[in-house]
């Protein structure tokens, strides 16, 4: 289980910019061969879906098995 906020992604309040952590997508892809990838956040579903849409090549859809929200 991976925390979405500050583990996979970083949101900068001042600039309203969401950044994917370096190699987060690579990590998720490689680990998905061995584990079911589950992501959780204290945020709401709309935020999580929006945040995960920042991954390239639909990585979130391909490799994340489940999502848990507030």
mmCIF file of the N, C-alpha and C atoms, coordinates in Angstrom:
data_MODEL
# 
_entry.id   MODEL 
# 
loop_
_atom_site.group_PDB 
_atom_site.id 
_atom_site.type_symbol 
_atom_site.label_atom_id 
_atom_site.label_alt_id 
_atom_site.label_comp_id 
_atom_site.label_asym_id 
_atom_site.label_entity_id 
_atom_site.label_seq_id 
_atom_site.pdbx_PDB_ins_code 
_atom_site.Cartn_x 
_atom_site.Cartn_y 
_atom_site.Cartn_z 
_atom_site.occupancy 
_atom_site.B_iso_or_equiv 
_atom_site.pdbx_formal_charge 
_atom_site.auth_seq_id 
_atom_site.auth_comp_id 
_atom_site.auth_asym_id 
_atom_site.auth_atom_id 
_atom_site.pdbx_PDB_model_num 
ATOM 1   N N  . UNK A 1 1  ? 0.855   -1.164 0.000   1.00 0.00 ? 1  UNK A N  1 
ATOM 2   C CA . UNK A 1 1  ? 0.000   0.000  0.000   1.00 0.00 ? 1  UNK A CA 1 
ATOM 3   C C  . UNK A 1 1  ? 0.903   1.230  0.000   1.00 0.00 ? 1  UNK A C  1 
ATOM 4   N N  . UNK A 1 2  ? 0.622   2.165  -0.896  1.00 0.00 ? 2  UNK A N  1 
ATOM 5   C CA . UNK A 1 2  ? 1.423   3.368  -1.049  1.00 0.00 ? 2  UNK A CA 1 
ATOM 6   C C  . UNK A 1 2  ? 0.582   4.614  -0.803  1.00 0.00 ? 2  UNK A C  1 
ATOM 7   N N  . UNK A 1 3  ? 1.141   5.549  -0.077  1.00 0.00 ? 3  UNK A N  1 
ATOM 8   C CA . UNK A 1 3  ? 0.487   6.833  0.158   1.00 0.00 ? 3  UNK A CA 1 
ATOM 9   C C  . UNK A 1 3  ? 0.665   7.700  -1.084  1.00 0.00 ? 3  UNK A C  1 
ATOM 10  N N  . UNK A 1 4  ? -0.416  8.237  -1.583  1.00 0.00 ? 4  UNK A N  1 
ATOM 11  C CA . UNK A 1 4  ? -0.370  9.071  -2.783  1.00 0.00 ? 4  UNK A CA 1 
ATOM 12  C C  . UNK A 1 4  ? 0.360   10.383 -2.522  1.00 0.00 ? 4  UNK A C  1 
ATOM 13  N N  . UNK A 1 5  ? -0.027  11.064 -1.448  1.00 0.00 ? 5  UNK A N  1 
ATOM 14  C CA . UNK A 1 5  ? 0.503   12.394 -1.152  1.00 0.00 ? 5  UNK A CA 1 
ATOM 15  C C  . UNK A 1 5  ? 1.882   12.306 -0.521  1.00 0.00 ? 5  UNK A C  1 
ATOM 16  N N  . UNK A 1 6  ? 2.811   12.991 -1.099  1.00 0.00 ? 6  UNK A N  1 
ATOM 17  C CA . UNK A 1 6  ? 4.196   13.105 -0.633  1.00 0.00 ? 6  UNK A CA 1 
ATOM 18  C C  . UNK A 1 6  ? 5.019   11.839 -0.791  1.00 0.00 ? 6  UNK A C  1 
ATOM 19  N N  . UNK A 1 7  ? 4.418   10.743 -1.200  1.00 0.00 ? 7  UNK A N  1 
ATOM 20  C CA . UNK A 1 7  ? 5.197   9.547  -1.509  1.00 0.00 ? 7  UNK A CA 1 
ATOM 21  C C  . UNK A 1 7  ? 5.322   9.396  -3.021  1.00 0.00 ? 7  UNK A C  1 
ATOM 22  N N  . UNK A 1 8  ? 4.193   9.397  -3.706  1.00 0.00 ? 8  UNK A N  1 
ATOM 23  C CA . UNK A 1 8  ? 4.210   9.286  -5.161  1.00 0.00 ? 8  UNK A CA 1 
ATOM 24  C C  . UNK A 1 8  ? 4.141   10.649 -5.839  1.00 0.00 ? 8  UNK A C  1 
ATOM 25  N N  . UNK A 1 9  ? 3.424   11.575 -5.226  1.00 0.00 ? 9  UNK A N  1 
ATOM 26  C CA . UNK A 1 9  ? 3.208   12.895 -5.816  1.00 0.00 ? 9  UNK A CA 1 
ATOM 27  C C  . UNK A 1 9  ? 3.492   13.984 -4.788  1.00 0.00 ? 9  UNK A C  1 
ATOM 28  N N  . UNK A 1 10 ? 3.804   15.170 -5.298  1.00 0.00 ? 10 UNK A N  1 
ATOM 29  C CA . UNK A 1 10 ? 4.005   16.334 -4.431  1.00 0.00 ? 10 UNK A CA 1 
ATOM 30  C C  . UNK A 1 10 ? 3.223   17.496 -5.016  1.00 0.00 ? 10 UNK A C  1 
ATOM 31  N N  . UNK A 1 11 ? 2.382   18.116 -4.189  1.00 0.00 ? 11 UNK A N  1 
ATOM 32  C CA . UNK A 1 11 ? 1.582   19.264 -4.610  1.00 0.00 ? 11 UNK A CA 1 
ATOM 33  C C  . UNK A 1 11 ? 2.158   20.522 -3.979  1.00 0.00 ? 11 UNK A C  1 
ATOM 34  N N  . UNK A 1 12 ? 2.494   21.500 -4.821  1.00 0.00 ? 12 UNK A N  1 
ATOM 35  C CA . UNK A 1 12 ? 3.019   22.775 -4.337  1.00 0.00 ? 12 UNK A CA 1 
ATOM 36  C C  . UNK A 1 12 ? 1.872   23.775 -4.242  1.00 0.00 ? 12 UNK A C  1 
ATOM 37  N N  . UNK A 1 13 ? 1.541   24.168 -3.013  1.00 0.00 ? 13 UNK A N  1 
ATOM 38  C CA . UNK A 1 13 ? 0.410   25.065 -2.788  1.00 0.00 ? 13 UNK A CA 1 
ATOM 39  C C  . UNK A 1 13 ? 0.574   26.413 -3.476  1.00 0.00 ? 13 UNK A C  1 
ATOM 40  N N  . UNK A 1 14 ? 1.772   26.981 -3.380  1.00 0.00 ? 14 UNK A N  1 
ATOM 41  C CA . UNK A 1 14 ? 1.991   28.329 -3.915  1.00 0.00 ? 14 UNK A CA 1 
ATOM 42  C C  . UNK A 1 14 ? 1.716   28.393 -5.413  1.00 0.00 ? 14 UNK A C  1 
ATOM 43  N N  . UNK A 1 15 ? 2.230   27.424 -6.150  1.00 0.00 ? 15 UNK A N  1 
ATOM 44  C CA . UNK A 1 15 ? 2.101   27.451 -7.609  1.00 0.00 ? 15 UNK A CA 1 
ATOM 45  C C  . UNK A 1 15 ? 0.968   26.563 -8.122  1.00 0.00 ? 15 UNK A C  1 
ATOM 46  N N  . UNK A 1 16 ? 0.294   25.846 -7.220  1.00 0.00 ? 16 UNK A N  1 
ATOM 47  C CA . UNK A 1 16 ? -0.777  24.924 -7.603  1.00 0.00 ? 16 UNK A CA 1 
ATOM 48  C C  . UNK A 1 16 ? -0.282  23.901 -8.628  1.00 0.00 ? 16 UNK A C  1 
ATOM 49  N N  . UNK A 1 17 ? 0.934   23.427 -8.408  1.00 0.00 ? 17 UNK A N  1 
ATOM 50  C CA . UNK A 1 17 ? 1.579   22.496 -9.327  1.00 0.00 ? 17 UNK A CA 1 
ATOM 51  C C  . UNK A 1 17 ? 1.688   21.120 -8.688  1.00 0.00 ? 17 UNK A C  1 
ATOM 52  N N  . UNK A 1 18 ? 1.295   20.103 -9.430  1.00 0.00 ? 18 UNK A N  1 
ATOM 53  C CA . UNK A 1 18 ? 1.396   18.732 -8.954  1.00 0.00 ? 18 UNK A CA 1 
ATOM 54  C C  . UNK A 1 18 ? 2.562   18.062 -9.673  1.00 0.00 ? 18 UNK A C  1 
ATOM 55  N N  . UNK A 1 19 ? 3.480   17.509 -8.907  1.00 0.00 ? 19 UNK A N  1 
ATOM 56  C CA . UNK A 1 19 ? 4.676   16.891 -9.469  1.00 0.00 ? 19 UNK A CA 1 
ATOM 57  C C  . UNK A 1 19 ? 4.722   15.408 -9.120  1.00 0.00 ? 19 UNK A C  1 
ATOM 58  N N  . UNK A 1 20 ? 5.020   14.586 -10.103 1.00 0.00 ? 20 UNK A N  1 
ATOM 59  C CA . UNK A 1 20 ? 5.220   13.157 -9.873  1.00 0.00 ? 20 UNK A CA 1 
ATOM 60  C C  . UNK A 1 20 ? 6.651   12.981 -9.385  1.00 0.00 ? 20 UNK A C  1 
ATOM 61  N N  . UNK A 1 21 ? 6.819   12.230 -8.318  1.00 0.00 ? 21 UNK A N  1 
ATOM 62  C CA . UNK A 1 21 ? 8.154   11.990 -7.775  1.00 0.00 ? 21 UNK A CA 1 
ATOM 63  C C  . UNK A 1 21 ? 9.020   11.278 -8.819  1.00 0.00 ? 21 UNK A C  1 
ATOM 64  N N  . UNK A 1 22 ? 10.314  11.580 -8.828  1.00 0.00 ? 22 UNK A N  1 
ATOM 65  C CA . UNK A 1 22 ? 11.207  10.911 -9.793  1.00 0.00 ? 22 UNK A CA 1 
ATOM 66  C C  . UNK A 1 22 ? 11.128  9.394  -9.646  1.00 0.00 ? 22 UNK A C  1 
ATOM 67  N N  . UNK A 1 23 ? 10.977  8.727  -10.759 1.00 0.00 ? 23 UNK A N  1 
ATOM 68  C CA . UNK A 1 23 ? 10.933  7.267  -10.855 1.00 0.00 ? 23 UNK A CA 1 
ATOM 69  C C  . UNK A 1 23 ? 9.749   6.608  -10.157 1.00 0.00 ? 23 UNK A C  1 
ATOM 70  N N  . UNK A 1 24 ? 8.744   7.382  -9.762  1.00 0.00 ? 24 UNK A N  1 
ATOM 71  C CA . UNK A 1 24 ? 7.564   6.790  -9.125  1.00 0.00 ? 24 UNK A CA 1 
ATOM 72  C C  . UNK A 1 24 ? 6.848   5.842  -10.086 1.00 0.00 ? 24 UNK A C  1 
ATOM 73  N N  . UNK A 1 25 ? 6.709   6.249  -11.328 1.00 0.00 ? 25 UNK A N  1 
ATOM 74  C CA . UNK A 1 25 ? 6.033   5.401  -12.309 1.00 0.00 ? 25 UNK A CA 1 
ATOM 75  C C  . UNK A 1 25 ? 6.831   4.128  -12.586 1.00 0.00 ? 25 UNK A C  1 
ATOM 76  N N  . UNK A 1 26 ? 8.131   4.256  -12.696 1.00 0.00 ? 26 UNK A N  1 
ATOM 77  C CA . UNK A 1 26 ? 9.001   3.099  -12.898 1.00 0.00 ? 26 UNK A CA 1 
ATOM 78  C C  . UNK A 1 26 ? 8.859   2.121  -11.728 1.00 0.00 ? 26 UNK A C  1 
ATOM 79  N N  . UNK A 1 27 ? 8.870   2.663  -10.512 1.00 0.00 ? 27 UNK A N  1 
ATOM 80  C CA . UNK A 1 27 ? 8.723   1.850  -9.307  1.00 0.00 ? 27 UNK A CA 1 
ATOM 81  C C  . UNK A 1 27 ? 7.398   1.097  -9.314  1.00 0.00 ? 27 UNK A C  1 
ATOM 82  N N  . UNK A 1 28 ? 6.318   1.798  -9.608  1.00 0.00 ? 28 UNK A N  1 
ATOM 83  C CA . UNK A 1 28 ? 4.993   1.169  -9.626  1.00 0.00 ? 28 UNK A CA 1 
ATOM 84  C C  . UNK A 1 28 ? 4.932   0.080  -10.689 1.00 0.00 ? 28 UNK A C  1 
ATOM 85  N N  . UNK A 1 29 ? 5.455   0.381  -11.847 1.00 0.00 ? 29 UNK A N  1 
ATOM 86  C CA . UNK A 1 29 ? 5.441   -0.614 -12.925 1.00 0.00 ? 29 UNK A CA 1 
ATOM 87  C C  . UNK A 1 29 ? 6.198   -1.877 -12.516 1.00 0.00 ? 29 UNK A C  1 
ATOM 88  N N  . UNK A 1 30 ? 7.399   -1.731 -12.002 1.00 0.00 ? 30 UNK A N  1 
ATOM 89  C CA . UNK A 1 30 ? 8.217   -2.894 -11.633 1.00 0.00 ? 30 UNK A CA 1 
ATOM 90  C C  . UNK A 1 30 ? 7.593   -3.675 -10.473 1.00 0.00 ? 30 UNK A C  1 
ATOM 91  N N  . UNK A 1 31 ? 7.082   -2.986 -9.477  1.00 0.00 ? 31 UNK A N  1 
ATOM 92  C CA . UNK A 1 31 ? 6.482   -3.657 -8.329  1.00 0.00 ? 31 UNK A CA 1 
ATOM 93  C C  . UNK A 1 31 ? 5.174   -4.356 -8.680  1.00 0.00 ? 31 UNK A C  1 
ATOM 94  N N  . UNK A 1 32 ? 4.492   -3.868 -9.712  1.00 0.00 ? 32 UNK A N  1 
ATOM 95  C CA . UNK A 1 32 ? 3.221   -4.486 -10.100 1.00 0.00 ? 32 UNK A CA 1 
ATOM 96  C C  . UNK A 1 32 ? 3.402   -5.903 -10.632 1.00 0.00 ? 32 UNK A C  1 
ATOM 97  N N  . UNK A 1 33 ? 4.623   -6.267 -10.995 1.00 0.00 ? 33 UNK A N  1 
ATOM 98  C CA . UNK A 1 33 ? 4.898   -7.641 -11.433 1.00 0.00 ? 33 UNK A CA 1 
ATOM 99  C C  . UNK A 1 33 ? 4.898   -8.609 -10.242 1.00 0.00 ? 33 UNK A C  1 
ATOM 100 N N  . UNK A 1 34 ? 5.096   -8.079 -9.047  1.00 0.00 ? 34 UNK A N  1 
ATOM 101 C CA . UNK A 1 34 ? 5.209   -8.916 -7.854  1.00 0.00 ? 34 UNK A CA 1 
ATOM 102 C C  . UNK A 1 34 ? 4.080   -8.710 -6.840  1.00 0.00 ? 34 UNK A C  1 
ATOM 103 N N  . UNK A 1 35 ? 3.448   -7.531 -6.874  1.00 0.00 ? 35 UNK A N  1 
ATOM 104 C CA . UNK A 1 35 ? 2.447   -7.156 -5.865  1.00 0.00 ? 35 UNK A CA 1 
ATOM 105 C C  . UNK A 1 35 ? 1.241   -6.503 -6.520  1.00 0.00 ? 35 UNK A C  1 
ATOM 106 N N  . UNK A 1 36 ? 0.116   -6.554 -5.830  1.00 0.00 ? 36 UNK A N  1 
ATOM 107 C CA . UNK A 1 36 ? -1.024  -5.721 -6.200  1.00 0.00 ? 36 UNK A CA 1 
ATOM 108 C C  . UNK A 1 36 ? -0.746  -4.342 -5.630  1.00 0.00 ? 36 UNK A C  1 
ATOM 109 N N  . UNK A 1 37 ? -0.738  -3.343 -6.474  1.00 0.00 ? 37 UNK A N  1 
ATOM 110 C CA . UNK A 1 37 ? -0.427  -1.984 -6.045  1.00 0.00 ? 37 UNK A CA 1 
ATOM 111 C C  . UNK A 1 37 ? -1.709  -1.312 -5.573  1.00 0.00 ? 37 UNK A C  1 
ATOM 112 N N  . UNK A 1 38 ? -1.692  -0.849 -4.322  1.00 0.00 ? 38 UNK A N  1 
ATOM 113 C CA . UNK A 1 38 ? -2.827  -0.170 -3.711  1.00 0.00 ? 38 UNK A CA 1 
ATOM 114 C C  . UNK A 1 38 ? -2.359  1.206  -3.272  1.00 0.00 ? 38 UNK A C  1 
ATOM 115 N N  . UNK A 1 39 ? -3.137  2.231  -3.622  1.00 0.00 ? 39 UNK A N  1 
ATOM 116 C CA . UNK A 1 39 ? -2.797  3.616  -3.296  1.00 0.00 ? 39 UNK A CA 1 
ATOM 117 C C  . UNK A 1 39 ? -3.878  4.166  -2.374  1.00 0.00 ? 39 UNK A C  1 
ATOM 118 N N  . UNK A 1 40 ? -3.455  4.921  -1.352  1.00 0.00 ? 40 UNK A N  1 
ATOM 119 C CA . UNK A 1 40 ? -4.425  5.575  -0.480  1.00 0.00 ? 40 UNK A CA 1 
ATOM 120 C C  . UNK A 1 40 ? -4.081  7.046  -0.342  1.00 0.00 ? 40 UNK A C  1 
ATOM 121 N N  . UNK A 1 41 ? -5.105  7.829  -0.014  1.00 0.00 ? 41 UNK A N  1 
ATOM 122 C CA . UNK A 1 41 ? -4.932  9.255  0.216   1.00 0.00 ? 41 UNK A CA 1 
ATOM 123 C C  . UNK A 1 41 ? -5.963  9.731  1.227   1.00 0.00 ? 41 UNK A C  1 
ATOM 124 N N  . UNK A 1 42 ? -5.626  10.788 1.924   1.00 0.00 ? 42 UNK A N  1 
ATOM 125 C CA . UNK A 1 42 ? -6.589  11.416 2.828   1.00 0.00 ? 42 UNK A CA 1 
ATOM 126 C C  . UNK A 1 42 ? -7.556  12.298 2.047   1.00 0.00 ? 42 UNK A C  1 
ATOM 127 N N  . UNK A 1 43 ? -7.263  12.499 0.773   1.00 0.00 ? 43 UNK A N  1 
ATOM 128 C CA . UNK A 1 43 ? -8.106  13.322 -0.084  1.00 0.00 ? 43 UNK A CA 1 
ATOM 129 C C  . UNK A 1 43 ? -9.346  12.586 -0.551  1.00 0.00 ? 43 UNK A C  1 
ATOM 130 N N  . UNK A 1 44 ? -10.185 13.320 -1.242  1.00 0.00 ? 44 UNK A N  1 
ATOM 131 C CA . UNK A 1 44 ? -11.425 12.771 -1.781  1.00 0.00 ? 44 UNK A CA 1 
ATOM 132 C C  . UNK A 1 44 ? -11.148 12.087 -3.121  1.00 0.00 ? 44 UNK A C  1 
ATOM 133 N N  . UNK A 1 45 ? -12.124 11.325 -3.610  1.00 0.00 ? 45 UNK A N  1 
ATOM 134 C CA . UNK A 1 45 ? -11.983 10.582 -4.858  1.00 0.00 ? 45 UNK A CA 1 
ATOM 135 C C  . UNK A 1 45 ? -11.631 11.489 -6.036  1.00 0.00 ? 45 UNK A C  1 
ATOM 136 N N  . UNK A 1 46 ? -12.301 12.625 -6.142  1.00 0.00 ? 46 UNK A N  1 
ATOM 137 C CA . UNK A 1 46 ? -12.036 13.536 -7.262  1.00 0.00 ? 46 UNK A CA 1 
ATOM 138 C C  . UNK A 1 46 ? -10.584 13.995 -7.280  1.00 0.00 ? 46 UNK A C  1 
ATOM 139 N N  . UNK A 1 47 ? -10.044 14.315 -6.107  1.00 0.00 ? 47 UNK A N  1 
ATOM 140 C CA . UNK A 1 47 ? -8.643  14.729 -6.017  1.00 0.00 ? 47 UNK A CA 1 
ATOM 141 C C  . UNK A 1 47 ? -7.722  13.582 -6.426  1.00 0.00 ? 47 UNK A C  1 
ATOM 142 N N  . UNK A 1 48 ? -7.969  12.394 -5.914  1.00 0.00 ? 48 UNK A N  1 
ATOM 143 C CA . UNK A 1 48 ? -7.109  11.242 -6.214  1.00 0.00 ? 48 UNK A CA 1 
ATOM 144 C C  . UNK A 1 48 ? -7.118  10.916 -7.700  1.00 0.00 ? 48 UNK A C  1 
ATOM 145 N N  . UNK A 1 49 ? -8.287  10.921 -8.295  1.00 0.00 ? 49 UNK A N  1 
ATOM 146 C CA . UNK A 1 49 ? -8.374  10.647 -9.730  1.00 0.00 ? 49 UNK A CA 1 
ATOM 147 C C  . UNK A 1 49 ? -7.634  11.714 -10.534 1.00 0.00 ? 49 UNK A C  1 
ATOM 148 N N  . UNK A 1 50 ? -7.799  12.980 -10.143 1.00 0.00 ? 50 UNK A N  1 
ATOM 149 C CA . UNK A 1 50 ? -7.105  14.070 -10.815 1.00 0.00 ? 50 UNK A CA 1 
ATOM 150 C C  . UNK A 1 50 ? -5.592  13.927 -10.647 1.00 0.00 ? 50 UNK A C  1 
ATOM 151 N N  . UNK A 1 51 ? -5.150  13.645 -9.443  1.00 0.00 ? 51 UNK A N  1 
ATOM 152 C CA . UNK A 1 51 ? -3.716  13.523 -9.165  1.00 0.00 ? 51 UNK A CA 1 
ATOM 153 C C  . UNK A 1 51 ? -3.111  12.354 -9.937  1.00 0.00 ? 51 UNK A C  1 
ATOM 154 N N  . UNK A 1 52 ? -3.772  11.221 -9.933  1.00 0.00 ? 52 UNK A N  1 
ATOM 155 C CA . UNK A 1 52 ? -3.238  10.054 -10.631 1.00 0.00 ? 52 UNK A CA 1 
ATOM 156 C C  . UNK A 1 52 ? -3.266  10.217 -12.145 1.00 0.00 ? 52 UNK A C  1 
ATOM 157 N N  . UNK A 1 53 ? -4.074  11.129 -12.640 1.00 0.00 ? 53 UNK A N  1 
ATOM 158 C CA . UNK A 1 53 ? -4.089  11.381 -14.089 1.00 0.00 ? 53 UNK A CA 1 
ATOM 159 C C  . UNK A 1 53 ? -2.793  12.039 -14.559 1.00 0.00 ? 53 UNK A C  1 
ATOM 160 N N  . UNK A 1 54 ? -1.961  12.500 -13.634 1.00 0.00 ? 54 UNK A N  1 
ATOM 161 C CA . UNK A 1 54 ? -0.679  13.114 -13.988 1.00 0.00 ? 54 UNK A CA 1 
ATOM 162 C C  . UNK A 1 54 ? 0.403   12.088 -14.319 1.00 0.00 ? 54 UNK A C  1 
ATOM 163 N N  . UNK A 1 55 ? 0.148   10.817 -14.058 1.00 0.00 ? 55 UNK A N  1 
ATOM 164 C CA . UNK A 1 55 ? 1.086   9.783  -14.473 1.00 0.00 ? 55 UNK A CA 1 
ATOM 165 C C  . UNK A 1 55 ? 1.006   9.663  -15.993 1.00 0.00 ? 55 UNK A C  1 
ATOM 166 N N  . UNK A 1 56 ? 2.110   9.360  -16.633 1.00 0.00 ? 56 UNK A N  1 
ATOM 167 C CA . UNK A 1 56 ? 2.135   9.254  -18.091 1.00 0.00 ? 56 UNK A CA 1 
ATOM 168 C C  . UNK A 1 56 ? 1.717   7.867  -18.547 1.00 0.00 ? 56 UNK A C  1 
ATOM 169 N N  . UNK A 1 57 ? 1.325   7.773  -19.788 1.00 0.00 ? 57 UNK A N  1 
ATOM 170 C CA . UNK A 1 57 ? 0.992   6.493  -20.430 1.00 0.00 ? 57 UNK A CA 1 
ATOM 171 C C  . UNK A 1 57 ? -0.013  5.661  -19.652 1.00 0.00 ? 57 UNK A C  1 
ATOM 172 N N  . UNK A 1 58 ? -0.942  6.323  -18.981 1.00 0.00 ? 58 UNK A N  1 
ATOM 173 C CA . UNK A 1 58 ? -1.970  5.620  -18.206 1.00 0.00 ? 58 UNK A CA 1 
ATOM 174 C C  . UNK A 1 58 ? -1.380  4.653  -17.188 1.00 0.00 ? 58 UNK A C  1 
ATOM 175 N N  . UNK A 1 59 ? -0.224  4.991  -16.643 1.00 0.00 ? 59 UNK A N  1 
ATOM 176 C CA . UNK A 1 59 ? 0.450   4.112  -15.670 1.00 0.00 ? 59 UNK A CA 1 
ATOM 177 C C  . UNK A 1 59 ? -0.456  3.807  -14.488 1.00 0.00 ? 59 UNK A C  1 
ATOM 178 N N  . UNK A 1 60 ? -1.210  4.798  -14.036 1.00 0.00 ? 60 UNK A N  1 
ATOM 179 C CA . UNK A 1 60 ? -2.100  4.578  -12.890 1.00 0.00 ? 60 UNK A CA 1 
ATOM 180 C C  . UNK A 1 60 ? -3.154  3.535  -13.225 1.00 0.00 ? 60 UNK A C  1 
ATOM 181 N N  . UNK A 1 61 ? -3.696  3.605  -14.423 1.00 0.00 ? 61 UNK A N  1 
ATOM 182 C CA . UNK A 1 61 ? -4.735  2.653  -14.823 1.00 0.00 ? 61 UNK A CA 1 
ATOM 183 C C  . UNK A 1 61 ? -4.151  1.258  -15.044 1.00 0.00 ? 61 UNK A C  1 
ATOM 184 N N  . UNK A 1 62 ? -2.955  1.189  -15.560 1.00 0.00 ? 62 UNK A N  1 
ATOM 185 C CA . UNK A 1 62 ? -2.327  -0.104 -15.870 1.00 0.00 ? 62 UNK A CA 1 
ATOM 186 C C  . UNK A 1 62 ? -1.850  -0.847 -14.629 1.00 0.00 ? 62 UNK A C  1 
ATOM 187 N N  . UNK A 1 63 ? -1.283  -0.124 -13.662 1.00 0.00 ? 63 UNK A N  1 
ATOM 188 C CA . UNK A 1 63 ? -0.526  -0.778 -12.601 1.00 0.00 ? 63 UNK A CA 1 
ATOM 189 C C  . UNK A 1 63 ? -1.136  -0.692 -11.202 1.00 0.00 ? 63 UNK A C  1 
ATOM 190 N N  . UNK A 1 64 ? -2.072  0.219  -10.985 1.00 0.00 ? 64 UNK A N  1 
ATOM 191 C CA . UNK A 1 64 ? -2.659  0.375  -9.651  1.00 0.00 ? 64 UNK A CA 1 
ATOM 192 C C  . UNK A 1 64 ? -3.944  -0.441 -9.580  1.00 0.00 ? 64 UNK A C  1 
ATOM 193 N N  . UNK A 1 65 ? -3.971  -1.399 -8.665  1.00 0.00 ? 65 UNK A N  1 
ATOM 194 C CA . UNK A 1 65 ? -5.108  -2.317 -8.548  1.00 0.00 ? 65 UNK A CA 1 
ATOM 195 C C  . UNK A 1 65 ? -6.305  -1.692 -7.845  1.00 0.00 ? 65 UNK A C  1 
ATOM 196 N N  . UNK A 1 66 ? -6.022  -0.975 -6.762  1.00 0.00 ? 66 UNK A N  1 
ATOM 197 C CA . UNK A 1 66 ? -7.102  -0.378 -5.965  1.00 0.00 ? 66 UNK A CA 1 
ATOM 198 C C  . UNK A 1 66 ? -6.686  0.996  -5.478  1.00 0.00 ? 66 UNK A C  1 
ATOM 199 N N  . UNK A 1 67 ? -7.705  1.817  -5.206  1.00 0.00 ? 67 UNK A N  1 
ATOM 200 C CA . UNK A 1 67 ? -7.498  3.159  -4.655  1.00 0.00 ? 67 UNK A CA 1 
ATOM 201 C C  . UNK A 1 67 ? -8.419  3.322  -3.462  1.00 0.00 ? 67 UNK A C  1 
ATOM 202 N N  . UNK A 1 68 ? -7.875  3.884  -2.379  1.00 0.00 ? 68 UNK A N  1 
ATOM 203 C CA . UNK A 1 68 ? -8.664  4.176  -1.192  1.00 0.00 ? 68 UNK A CA 1 
ATOM 204 C C  . UNK A 1 68 ? -8.623  5.667  -0.932  1.00 0.00 ? 68 UNK A C  1 
ATOM 205 N N  . UNK A 1 69 ? -9.785  6.221  -0.599  1.00 0.00 ? 69 UNK A N  1 
ATOM 206 C CA . UNK A 1 69 ? -9.943  7.660  -0.387  1.00 0.00 ? 69 UNK A CA 1 
ATOM 207 C C  . UNK A 1 69 ? -10.531 7.918  0.985   1.00 0.00 ? 69 UNK A C  1 
ATOM 208 N N  . UNK A 1 70 ? -10.631 9.213  1.311   1.00 0.00 ? 70 UNK A N  1 
ATOM 209 C CA . UNK A 1 70 ? -11.284 9.594  2.560   1.00 0.00 ? 70 UNK A CA 1 
ATOM 210 C C  . UNK A 1 70 ? -12.753 9.278  2.477   1.00 0.00 ? 70 UNK A C  1 
# 
